[in-house]
Amino acid sequence: MKKLLFFIPFIAFVALGVVFYQQLGKDTQYMPSALIGKPMPEFKLINMDTDAVVDNTAMPNESYLLNFWATWCPSCSAEHAYLGELAQQGVNIVGVDYKDETPAAKKWLAEKGNPYSLVLLDEMGHFGVDMGITGAPETFVVSAEGTVLYRHQGVVDPEVWQTLKEYMQ
């Protein structure tokens, strides 16, 4: 029986080695979402431009990017210029100003340009929680029917856009 006790650490080491080996080569940046393939959650948010309360019916009738951003987010500032390029190419982007001050957000967009066809205010972060975001920036591809097709956590750049573009077809 004592000899068996000597093998327990070895067995545990082998088991951990198998688990670590299985993780090799996996995309560590990919964050799955429970919403993939499901309708976007119902919401009521303020439209930044009109100060009107809008809901899911205000969303575009075509595939679009839903981009969560904030003025306090350095990565959001880094991706902003590229989002502007995408908007100029005709990509429909809906922005959600996440846990931010509205005056600061309006000033930020006035200074840096506004790539969004619609800007929604999520000052308390409730919609972000419903979407399962962990921080800003996060971008979702949403179909014309309102189904969440893909989630990307982090900056949208030319490399990431190649993946997002595939889901927007």
C-alpha positions in Angstrom: 0.0 0.0 0.0 2.9 2.4 0.8 4.3 1.8 -2.7 1.0 3.0 -4.2 1.3 6.3 -2.3 4.6 7.0 -4.1 2.9 6.8 -7.5 0.1 9.4 -6.7 2.4 12.4 -7.4 3.6 10.8 -10.6 0.0 10.2 -11.7 -1.0 13.7 -10.9 2.0 15.1 -12.8 1.1 13.0 -15.9 -2.6 14.1 -15.7 -1.6 17.8 -15.5 0.8 17.2 -18.4 -2.0 15.8 -20.5 -4.3 18.8 -19.7 -1.5 21.3 -20.6 -0.7 19.5 -23.8 -4.3 19.7 -24.9 -4.2 23.5 -24.5 -1.2 24.0 -26.8 -2.0 25.8 -30.0 -5.4 27.1 -28.9 -6.3 30.7 -29.4 -5.9 32.3 -26.0 -7.5 35.5 -27.2 -10.9 33.9 -28.1 -13.6 34.5 -25.6 -16.7 32.5 -26.4 -20.1 34.0 -25.8 -23.2 32.3 -24.6 -25.1 34.5 -27.0 -23.6 33.1 -30.2 -26.5 31.9 -32.4 -29.1 33.6 -30.1 -31.0 36.8 -30.5 -29.5 40.0 -29.0 -31.0 40.7 -25.6 -33.8 43.1 -25.3 -32.7 46.6 -24.3 -33.9 50.2 -23.8 -31.1 52.7 -24.1 -30.7 56.4 -24.9 -29.7 57.4 -28.4 -26.8 59.9 -27.9 -27.9 62.0 -30.9 -31.6 62.4 -30.1 -31.8 61.7 -26.4 -34.7 59.4 -27.2 -35.1 56.0 -25.6 -34.6 53.3 -28.3 -34.9 49.5 -28.2 -34.0 46.6 -30.5 -36.2 47.9 -33.3 -33.8 50.8 -33.8 -31.0 48.5 -34.8 -30.0 48.2 -38.5 -31.8 45.9 -40.9 -28.5 44.5 -42.2 -25.5 42.8 -40.6 -23.6 45.2 -38.4 -20.9 45.5 -35.8 -21.9 46.3 -32.3 -18.9 48.0 -30.7 -18.7 48.7 -26.9 -16.3 51.6 -26.2 -15.6 54.3 -23.7 -13.5 57.5 -23.4 -11.6 56.0 -20.4 -10.5 53.0 -22.5 -7.0 53.4 -24.1 -7.6 50.5 -26.4 -10.8 52.1 -27.6 -8.8 55.1 -28.6 -6.3 52.9 -30.5 -9.0 51.1 -32.5 -11.1 54.3 -33.2 -9.3 55.4 -36.4 -9.6 51.9 -37.9 -13.3 51.9 -37.1 -13.5 55.2 -39.0 -11.9 53.5 -42.0 -14.4 50.7 -41.9 -17.3 53.1 -41.7 -16.0 54.9 -44.8 -15.9 51.6 -46.6 -19.6 51.2 -45.8 -19.5 48.9 -42.7 -22.4 49.6 -40.5 -21.2 50.0 -36.9 -23.4 50.7 -33.9 -21.5 52.1 -30.9 -22.4 51.5 -27.3 -20.8 54.0 -24.9 -20.1 51.8 -22.0 -20.1 53.1 -18.4 -19.1 56.5 -19.5 -20.0 60.2 -19.0 -22.2 61.4 -21.9 -20.6 64.9 -22.2 -17.1 63.3 -22.3 -18.3 60.8 -25.0 -19.9 63.6 -27.1 -16.6 65.6 -26.9 -14.5 62.5 -27.7 -16.6 61.7 -30.9 -16.5 65.4 -32.0 -12.7 65.4 -31.7 -11.9 62.0 -33.1 -14.8 61.6 -35.6 -17.9 59.4 -35.3 -17.7 56.1 -37.2 -21.1 54.9 -35.7 -24.4 54.9 -37.5 -26.0 54.9 -34.0 -24.6 55.6 -30.6 -26.3 54.1 -27.6 -25.6 55.2 -24.0 -25.1 52.4 -21.5 -24.0 54.5 -18.5 -24.8 51.9 -15.9 -23.5 49.0 -17.9 -26.6 46.9 -17.7 -26.7 46.2 -21.5 -23.0 45.3 -21.4 -23.8 42.8 -18.6 -26.6 41.3 -20.7 -24.2 41.0 -23.6 -21.7 39.3 -21.4 -18.9 41.8 -22.0 -15.9 41.9 -19.7 -14.6 45.3 -20.6 -14.1 47.7 -23.5 -13.5 47.4 -26.3 -15.6 44.4 -27.3 -17.2 44.0 -30.7 -20.0 41.7 -31.8 -21.2 40.8 -35.3 -25.0 40.9 -35.4 -27.1 39.6 -38.3 -29.9 41.5 -40.0 -32.3 39.4 -38.0 -30.7 40.4 -34.7 -28.8 37.2 -34.0 -25.4 37.4 -32.4 -22.9 35.7 -34.8 -19.5 36.4 -33.3 -17.8 38.1 -30.4 -14.3 39.7 -30.3 -12.7 41.0 -27.2 -10.1 43.6 -27.8 -9.0 46.1 -30.5 -10.4 45.7 -34.0 -7.6 46.0 -36.5 -7.0 44.8 -40.1 -6.2 41.3 -39.0 -9.3 41.0 -36.7 -11.5 42.6 -39.4 -10.7 39.7 -41.7 -12.4 37.4 -39.2 -15.3 39.8 -38.5 -15.9 40.3 -42.3 -16.5 36.5 -42.7 -19.3 36.6 -40.2 -20.9 39.6 -41.8 -21.5 37.9 -45.1 
